[in-house]
Amino acid sequence: MEQVDLNNTLHLIIREWFEQAIHRYVTRLGDNFQRRARSLPSDQAQSLLDQYQQIEKCYALGIDAFRQHIEEQLTSPRDYQHGTHPQLDRLAKQLSAQSQPNNICRVASPMTVFSGFRPLSNELGIAREHYSQAVSLFNILVLNELGKLYERLLEELAAVTNSDHTQQWISHIKAQLASEELNANQRALAERRLSKLMGTPASPTELTEQQLIDEANTVFQDIPCLSSSIALDRSLQKFRTLLHAIALQEQRHFLSPLHPARRLCRQLTATLKQWDTASQESQQEFEEQFSAISTELTQQQAQKQPLAPLWRRLEDNCLRFDRRAQFNQRGYLLEAKNNARIEKLRAEIHYLINLKTADLSLPDDIQTMLLGPWASVVLYHWLRHGKHSPASQRSLAFIDDVTWYITPHTNWTDLRRAKAMAEQIEEELLLGMRRINTPPDQAKKILAELHRRRLNALALGSQSIQKNLPAS
């Protein structure tokens, strides 16, 4: 591989890796704020919702700011300082042996990467009270993952320098291409690397118009058609026509695996395969953006204007959709797992309630209250404090108190005790209903029914006492 070509390939790997990493970070950051806001009361959640909306609004600006930071570092001639990171020291040494500049090691160093956080956070409008959380997540999703970038760079360099193992590398790359885990940019780089290792020309000397159109159709053929979205399918057909025009116009350049249109088709394929796992809101937003950008691309191409900014915008939208779909899918899986666990715990609580009330003849409405709302109160304490916590034990003891409270009593001591319990029973019941967010009017109905049952029990108990009094 020529020296300039090697340097360009390493630059492409760095750009592609940071593109993926920063999209993942910004998407996750916004989702974290939104998810936390959902679990808080409205007055406490407002700050988190404001921050989430600000990130959504400035998403593209933040990505561009970090992208520009990386580009500025790549064009800077400053050399790498040894001792920053063992893998980077190794990479710099191998680059020097190949008479290559080692400035990419400086670009990928943790300090340089972290210096890009400030322009990113400024464009995203991260508020002071949320700055610490944003930094922590950046450390986790970007800085802590840099080792993977270093491995990719070392792997690429090894593919060039270890010419004795060319056949092994060809087999390795073919296995990579057969995997579904590669994203669009990784697949393009792998195809380009395989072409060079096998010594095959990137493209034939000359192709007919029909061959170019067939090549464009081949690139497009893996993109799935979505019968559920007529608007998106219409935009895809417009994009196919644009692809034909670009293939005819750029000819040999279009055949390069790294051509933006080809890379974007791979990205679209990966994105649309996740269509059904995304939320309806994400689908609608992507449809609108894709339609608008496809129209602009067609106009710009007809006027022979640069298409690179629009390619980038569309790729940004694809990556953003991917992250949201993946996050949504993880949410579904986690929700299903949590639901199964909750149902298991609820069944256990129902068993305990039935065990406590097995020998009692309870009114239907009281039984329904215990197995319904009050079981949810017990579940709340189990999940929040643990099964054996004082709060959980008290919520179970409340069942015994309620059943005793509404039972007719035949002596004055028990009647006085039941009367004294009234205030405590009411307080505990209403507090439990608030814990599970029961509407106030419904909680009052439950309490009123409990009072009615207590008055009935009191009347029956008093009658029994009167009958047993000695005649005067």
C-alpha positions as CSV (number, residue, x, y, z in Angstrom):
1,M,0.0,0.0,0.0
2,E,1.3,3.4,-0.9
3,Q,2.4,5.7,2.0
4,V,-0.2,8.4,1.2
5,D,-2.9,5.8,0.8
6,L,-2.1,4.3,4.2
7,N,-2.2,7.6,5.8
8,N,-5.6,8.4,4.2
9,T,-7.0,5.0,5.3
10,L,-5.9,5.6,8.9
11,H,-7.6,9.0,8.8
12,L,-10.8,7.4,7.5
13,I,-10.8,4.9,10.3
14,I,-10.4,7.7,12.9
15,R,-13.2,9.8,11.4
16,E,-15.5,6.8,11.1
17,W,-14.8,5.7,14.7
18,F,-15.4,9.1,16.2
19,E,-18.5,9.6,14.1
20,Q,-20.1,6.5,15.5
21,A,-18.9,7.2,19.1
22,I,-20.2,10.7,19.3
23,H,-23.6,9.9,17.7
24,R,-23.9,7.1,20.3
25,Y,-22.9,9.5,23.1
26,V,-25.3,12.4,22.2
27,T,-28.2,10.0,21.7
28,R,-27.7,8.2,25.0
29,L,-27.2,11.5,26.8
30,G,-30.5,12.9,25.6
31,D,-32.3,9.6,26.4
32,N,-30.9,9.5,29.9
33,F,-32.3,12.9,30.7
34,Q,-35.7,11.9,29.2
35,R,-35.8,8.6,31.1
36,R,-34.9,10.2,34.4
37,A,-37.6,12.9,33.9
38,R,-40.3,10.2,33.5
39,S,-39.6,8.8,36.9
40,L,-39.8,12.1,38.8
41,P,-42.7,14.4,39.8
42,S,-43.4,17.1,37.2
43,D,-41.9,19.9,39.3
44,Q,-38.6,18.1,39.7
45,A,-38.6,16.7,36.1
46,Q,-38.8,20.1,34.3
47,S,-35.1,20.8,34.4
48,L,-34.3,17.4,32.9
49,L,-37.0,17.8,30.2
50,D,-35.6,21.2,29.3
51,Q,-32.1,19.8,28.9
52,Y,-33.4,16.9,26.8
53,Q,-35.2,19.2,24.5
54,Q,-32.1,21.4,24.2
55,I,-30.0,18.4,23.2
56,E,-32.6,17.4,20.6
57,K,-32.7,20.9,19.2
58,C,-28.9,21.2,18.9
59,Y,-28.1,17.6,18.1
60,A,-26.6,18.3,14.6
61,L,-24.7,21.4,15.9
62,G,-23.0,19.4,18.6
63,I,-22.0,16.6,16.2
64,D,-20.6,19.2,13.8
65,A,-18.6,20.9,16.6
66,F,-16.9,17.6,17.6
67,R,-16.4,16.6,14.0
68,Q,-14.7,19.9,13.3
69,H,-12.5,19.4,16.3
70,I,-11.2,16.1,15.0
71,E,-10.6,17.5,11.5
72,E,-8.6,20.4,13.0
73,Q,-6.5,17.9,14.9
74,L,-5.9,15.7,11.8
75,T,-4.6,18.6,9.8
76,S,-2.3,19.8,12.6
77,P,1.3,18.7,12.0
78,R,2.2,18.5,15.7
79,D,3.8,15.1,16.6
80,Y,2.7,12.7,19.2
81,Q,4.4,12.8,22.6
82,H,5.5,9.3,23.7
83,G,4.3,8.0,27.1
84,T,0.7,9.0,26.6
85,H,-0.7,5.5,26.2
86,P,1.1,2.1,25.6
87,Q,-1.0,1.2,22.5
88,L,-0.4,4.6,21.0
89,D,3.3,4.4,21.7
90,R,3.3,1.1,19.8
91,L,1.4,2.6,17.0
92,A,3.6,5.6,16.8
93,K,6.7,3.4,16.7
94,Q,5.3,1.3,13.8
95,L,4.3,4.4,11.9
96,S,7.8,5.8,12.2
97,A,9.2,2.5,10.9
98,Q,6.9,3.0,7.8
99,S,8.1,6.6,7.4
100,Q,4.6,7.8,8.3
101,P,3.7,10.9,10.4
102,N,2.6,9.9,13.9
103,N,0.2,12.8,14.5
104,I,-2.8,10.5,14.3
105,C,-1.7,9.1,17.6
106,R,-2.0,12.6,19.1
107,V,-5.4,13.0,17.6
108,A,-6.6,9.7,19.2
109,S,-5.0,10.4,22.6
110,P,-7.4,10.7,25.5
111,M,-6.4,14.3,26.3
112,T,-7.0,15.5,22.7
113,V,-10.3,13.7,22.5
114,F,-11.5,15.1,25.8
115,S,-10.6,18.6,24.7
116,G,-13.3,18.2,22.1
117,F,-15.9,17.9,24.8
118,R,-16.0,21.6,25.5
119,P,-17.1,22.7,22.0
120,L,-19.5,19.7,21.9
121,S,-21.1,20.6,25.3
122,N,-21.3,24.3,24.4
123,E,-23.2,23.6,21.2
124,L,-25.5,21.1,23.0
125,G,-26.2,23.8,25.7
126,I,-25.4,21.5,28.6
127,A,-26.6,23.3,31.8
128,R,-24.3,23.7,34.7
129,E,-26.3,21.4,37.0
130,H,-26.1,18.6,34.4
131,Y,-22.5,19.1,33.3
132,S,-21.1,16.5,35.7
133,Q,-23.4,13.8,34.3
134,A,-22.5,14.8,30.7
135,V,-18.8,14.5,31.5
136,S,-19.3,11.1,33.2
137,L,-21.1,9.7,30.3
138,F,-18.5,11.0,27.9
139,N,-15.8,9.2,29.9
140,I,-17.8,5.9,29.7
141,L,-19.0,6.0,26.1
142,V,-16.0,7.7,24.4
143,L,-12.8,7.8,26.4
144,N,-13.1,4.4,28.0
145,E,-13.7,2.9,24.5
146,L,-10.6,4.4,22.8
147,G,-8.8,1.1,23.2
148,K,-11.0,-0.3,20.5
149,L,-10.0,2.5,18.1
150,Y,-6.3,1.8,18.9
151,E,-6.8,-1.9,18.1
152,R,-8.4,-1.1,14.7
153,L,-5.5,1.2,13.8
154,L,-2.9,-1.4,14.8
155,E,-4.8,-4.0,12.9
156,E,-4.9,-1.8,9.7
157,L,-1.1,-1.2,10.0
158,A,-0.5,-4.9,10.6
159,A,-2.4,-5.7,7.4
160,V,0.1,-3.6,5.4
161,T,3.3,-4.4,7.1
162,N,2.9,-8.2,7.6
163,S,2.9,-9.0,3.9
164,D,3.9,-12.6,4.6
165,H,0.5,-13.2,6.1
166,T,-1.5,-11.7,3.3
167,Q,-3.6,-14.9,2.7
168,Q,-4.5,-15.0,6.4
169,W,-5.6,-11.4,6.3
170,I,-7.7,-12.0,3.2
171,S,-9.5,-14.9,5.0
172,H,-10.0,-12.7,8.1
173,I,-11.5,-9.8,6.1
174,K,-13.8,-12.2,4.2
175,A,-15.0,-13.5,7.5
176,Q,-15.6,-9.9,8.7
177,L,-17.6,-9.1,5.6
178,A,-19.8,-12.2,6.1
179,S,-20.7,-10.9,9.6
180,E,-23.8,-8.7,10.2
181,E,-22.1,-6.7,12.9
182,L,-20.2,-4.4,10.6
183,N,-21.7,-0.9,10.1
184,A,-21.7,0.8,6.7
185,N,-18.3,2.6,7.1
186,Q,-16.6,-0.5,8.5
187,R,-17.8,-2.6,5.6
188,A,-16.6,-0.1,3.0
189,L,-13.2,0.0,4.6
190,A,-13.0,-3.8,4.8
191,E,-14.0,-4.1,1.1
192,R,-11.4,-1.6,0.1
193,R,-8.7,-3.3,2.2
194,L,-9.6,-6.7,0.7
195,S,-9.4,-5.3,-2.9
196,K,-5.9,-4.0,-2.2
197,L,-4.7,-7.2,-0.5
198,M,-5.9,-9.4,-3.3
199,G,-4.3,-7.1,-5.9
200,T,-7.5,-6.6,-7.8
201,P,-8.2,-3.2,-9.5
202,A,-10.7,-1.0,-7.8
203,S,-12.7,-0.7,-11.0
204,P,-12.5,-1.6,-14.7
205,T,-11.1,0.9,-17.1
206,E,-14.4,1.7,-18.7
207,L,-18.0,0.8,-18.2
208,T,-21.0,1.2,-20.4
209,E,-24.0,3.3,-19.1
210,Q,-26.0,0.1,-18.6
211,Q,-23.2,-1.4,-16.5
212,L,-23.0,1.7,-14.4
213,I,-26.8,1.6,-13.8
214,D,-26.6,-2.1,-13.0
215,E,-23.8,-1.3,-10.5
216,A,-26.0,1.3,-8.9
217,N,-28.9,-1.2,-8.7
218,T,-26.6,-3.7,-7.1
219,V,-25.6,-1.2,-4.4
220,F,-29.3,-0.4,-3.8
221,Q,-30.7,-3.9,-3.9
222,D,-30.1,-4.7,-0.3
223,I,-32.2,-1.8,1.0
224,P,-35.5,-3.3,2.2
225,C,-38.8,-2.0,1.0
226,L,-41.2,-0.9,3.7
227,S,-44.8,-1.5,2.8
228,S,-45.8,0.1,6.1
229,S,-44.4,3.5,5.0
230,I,-45.5,4.7,1.6
231,A,-43.8,8.1,2.1
232,L,-40.5,6.4,2.8
233,D,-40.7,4.1,-0.1
234,R,-41.4,7.0,-2.4
235,S,-38.3,8.8,-1.1
236,L,-36.3,5.6,-1.7
237,Q,-37.3,5.4,-5.3
238,K,-36.3,9.1,-5.7
239,F,-32.9,8.2,-4.1
240,R,-32.5,5.2,-6.5
241,T,-33.0,7.6,-9.5
242,L,-30.4,9.9,-8.0
243,L,-28.0,7.0,-7.6
244,H,-28.3,6.2,-11.3
245,A,-27.5,9.8,-12.2
246,I,-24.5,9.9,-9.9
247,A,-23.1,6.6,-11.3
248,L,-23.4,7.9,-14.9
249,Q,-21.8,11.2,-13.9
250,E,-18.9,10.0,-11.7
251,Q,-18.3,6.6,-13.4
252,R,-15.1,5.1,-12.1
253,H,-15.1,7.2,-8.9
254,F,-18.6,5.8,-8.1
255,L,-17.2,2.2,-8.1
256,S,-14.9,2.9,-5.1
257,P,-16.2,1.2,-2.0
258,L,-15.6,4.4,-0.1
259,H,-17.8,6.6,-2.4
260,P,-20.3,8.5,-0.2
261,A,-23.3,7.2,-2.1
262,R,-22.3,3.6,-1.7
263,R,-21.4,4.0,1.9
264,L,-24.8,5.7,2.5
265,C,-26.6,2.9,0.8
266,R,-25.0,0.5,3.2
267,Q,-26.0,2.7,6.1
268,L,-29.6,2.9,4.8
269,T,-29.7,-0.9,4.6
270,A,-28.6,-1.2,8.2
271,T,-30.9,1.6,9.4
272,L,-34.1,0.3,7.7
273,K,-33.5,-3.2,9.0
274,Q,-34.2,-1.7,12.4
275,W,-37.3,0.1,11.3
276,D,-39.8,-2.0,13.2
277,T,-37.9,-1.7,16.5
278,A,-38.0,2.1,16.5
279,S,-40.6,4.3,18.1
280,Q,-43.3,5.8,15.9
281,E,-41.9,9.3,16.7
282,S,-38.5,8.3,15.4
283,Q,-39.9,6.7,12.3
284,Q,-41.9,9.9,11.4
285,E,-38.9,12.1,12.1
286,F,-36.7,10.0,9.8
287,E,-39.3,9.9,7.0
288,E,-39.5,13.7,7.0
289,Q,-35.8,14.2,7.1
290,F,-35.1,11.6,4.4
291,S,-37.7,13.1,2.1
292,A,-36.3,16.6,2.5
293,I,-32.7,15.6,2.1
294,S,-33.5,13.4,-1.0
295,T,-35.2,16.3,-2.6
296,E,-32.2,18.6,-1.9
297,L,-29.8,16.0,-3.2
298,T,-31.7,15.7,-6.5
299,Q,-31.7,19.5,-6.9
300,Q,-28.0,19.9,-6.0
301,Q,-27.0,17.1,-8.3
302,A,-29.0,18.6,-11.2
303,Q,-27.2,21.9,-10.6
304,K,-23.8,20.2,-10.2
305,Q,-23.5,21.6,-6.7
306,P,-21.4,19.8,-4.0
307,L,-23.3,16.9,-2.4
308,A,-20.9,16.2,0.6
309,P,-22.8,18.3,3.2
310,L,-26.1,16.6,2.3
311,W,-24.5,13.1,2.3
312,R,-23.3,13.9,5.8
313,R,-26.7,15.2,7.0
314,L,-28.4,12.0,5.8
315,E,-25.8,9.8,7.4
316,D,-26.2,11.7,10.6
317,N,-29.9,11.1,10.5
318,C,-29.4,7.4,9.8
319,L,-26.9,7.1,12.7
320,R,-29.2,9.0,15.0
321,F,-32.2,6.7,14.1
322,D,-30.0,3.6,14.6
323,R,-29.0,4.7,18.1
324,R,-32.6,5.4,19.1
325,A,-33.9,2.1,17.6
326,Q,-31.2,0.2,19.5
327,F,-32.0,2.1,22.7
328,N,-35.7,1.4,22.1
329,Q,-35.1,-2.3,21.6
330,R,-33.0,-2.5,24.8
331,G,-35.9,-0.8,26.6
332,Y,-38.4,-3.3,25.3
333,L,-36.2,-6.2,26.4
334,L,-35.6,-4.7,29.8
335,E,-39.3,-3.9,30.2
336,A,-40.3,-7.5,29.3
337,K,-37.7,-8.8,31.8
338,N,-38.9,-6.4,34.5
339,N,-42.6,-7.3,33.8
340,A,-41.9,-11.0,34.2
341,R,-40.1,-10.3,37.5
342,I,-42.9,-8.1,38.8
343,E,-45.6,-10.6,37.8
344,K,-43.7,-13.3,39.7
345,L,-43.5,-11.1,42.8
346,R,-47.2,-10.1,42.5
347,A,-48.2,-13.8,42.4
348,E,-46.2,-14.3,45.6
349,I,-47.9,-11.4,47.3
350,H,-51.3,-12.7,46.3
351,Y,-50.4,-16.1,47.8
352,L,-49.5,-14.4,51.1
353,I,-52.8,-12.4,51.1
354,N,-54.9,-15.5,50.3
355,L,-53.0,-17.3,53.1
356,K,-53.8,-14.6,55.6
357,T,-57.5,-14.4,54.6
358,A,-58.2,-18.1,53.9
359,D,-60.3,-18.7,57.1
360,L,-62.1,-15.4,56.8
361,S,-65.3,-14.5,55.1
362,L,-64.4,-11.1,53.6
363,P,-66.7,-8.9,51.5
364,D,-65.9,-9.0,47.8
365,D,-64.9,-5.3,47.7
366,I,-62.4,-5.7,50.6
367,Q,-60.9,-8.8,49.0
368,T,-60.6,-6.9,45.7
369,M,-58.9,-4.0,47.5
370,L,-56.4,-6.3,49.2
371,L,-55.5,-8.3,46.0
372,G,-55.6,-5.2,43.8
373,P,-54.4,-1.8,45.1
374,W,-52.9,-3.0,48.4
375,A,-51.0,-5.8,46.7
376,S,-49.4,-3.0,44.6
377,V,-48.5,-1.2,47.8
378,V,-46.8,-4.3,49.1
379,L,-45.0,-4.7,45.7
380,Y,-43.8,-1.1,45.9
381,H,-42.1,-1.7,49.2
382,W,-40.7,-5.0,48.1
383,L,-39.1,-3.4,45.1
384,R,-37.9,-0.3,46.8
385,H,-36.8,-1.6,50.2
386,G,-36.7,-5.4,50.0
387,K,-39.0,-8.1,51.1
388,H,-37.7,-8.2,54.7
389,S,-37.6,-4.4,55.3
390,P,-39.7,-2.9,58.1
391,A,-41.8,-1.0,55.5
392,S,-42.6,-4.3,53.7
393,Q,-43.4,-6.1,56.9
394,R,-45.7,-3.3,58.0
395,S,-47.5,-3.3,54.6
396,L,-48.2,-7.1,55.1
397,A,-49.2,-6.5,58.8
398,F,-51.7,-3.9,57.6
399,I,-53.7,-6.7,56.0
400,D,-54.2,-8.3,59.4
401,D,-55.2,-5.0,60.8
402,V,-57.8,-4.3,58.1
403,T,-59.4,-7.8,58.4
404,W,-59.6,-7.4,62.2
405,Y,-60.8,-3.8,61.9
406,I,-63.9,-4.8,59.9
407,T,-64.7,-7.9,62.0
408,P,-67.7,-7.6,64.4
409,H,-66.4,-7.8,68.0
410,T,-68.5,-9.0,71.0
411,N,-66.7,-7.3,73.9
412,W,-66.1,-3.6,74.8
413,T,-62.3,-3.9,74.9
414,D,-62.1,-5.0,71.3
415,L,-64.6,-2.4,70.2
416,R,-62.6,0.4,71.9
417,R,-59.4,-1.0,70.3
418,A,-61.0,-1.0,66.8
419,K,-62.2,2.6,67.3
420,A,-58.7,3.7,68.3
421,M,-57.3,2.1,65.2
422,A,-59.5,4.1,62.8
423,E,-57.2,7.1,62.4
424,Q,-54.1,4.9,61.9
425,I,-55.9,2.6,59.3
426,E,-57.1,5.7,57.4
427,E,-53.6,7.3,57.4
428,E,-51.8,4.1,56.3
429,L,-54.4,3.4,53.5
430,L,-54.2,6.8,52.0
431,L,-50.4,6.9,52.2
432,G,-50.2,3.5,50.4
433,M,-52.6,4.8,47.7
434,R,-50.3,7.8,47.2
435,R,-47.3,5.5,46.9
436,I,-48.8,3.8,43.9
437,N,-50.2,7.0,42.4
438,T,-53.9,6.1,42.9
439,P,-56.2,9.1,41.9
440,P,-57.4,10.9,45.0
441,D,-61.1,10.3,44.2
442,Q,-60.5,6.6,43.8
443,A,-58.6,6.5,47.1
444,K,-61.5,8.2,48.8
445,K,-63.9,5.7,47.5
446,I,-61.8,2.8,48.8
447,L,-61.6,4.5,52.2
448,A,-65.4,5.2,52.2
449,E,-66.1,1.5,51.5
450,L,-63.8,0.5,54.4
451,H,-65.6,2.9,56.7
452,R,-68.9,1.4,55.6
453,R,-67.7,-2.1,56.4
454,R,-66.5,-0.9,59.8
455,L,-69.8,0.7,60.7
456,N,-71.6,-2.6,59.7
457,A,-69.2,-4.5,61.9
458,L,-69.7,-2.1,64.8
459,A,-73.5,-2.4,64.5
460,L,-73.4,-6.2,64.5
461,G,-70.9,-6.2,67.4
462,S,-73.1,-3.8,69.5
463,Q,-76.2,-5.9,68.9
464,S,-74.4,-9.0,70.0
465,I,-73.2,-7.3,73.2
466,Q,-76.7,-6.0,73.9
467,K,-78.2,-9.5,73.6
468,N,-75.6,-10.8,76.1
469,L,-76.3,-8.1,78.7
470,P,-78.2,-9.5,81.8
471,A,-81.8,-8.4,82.0
472,S,-82.3,-5.6,84.5
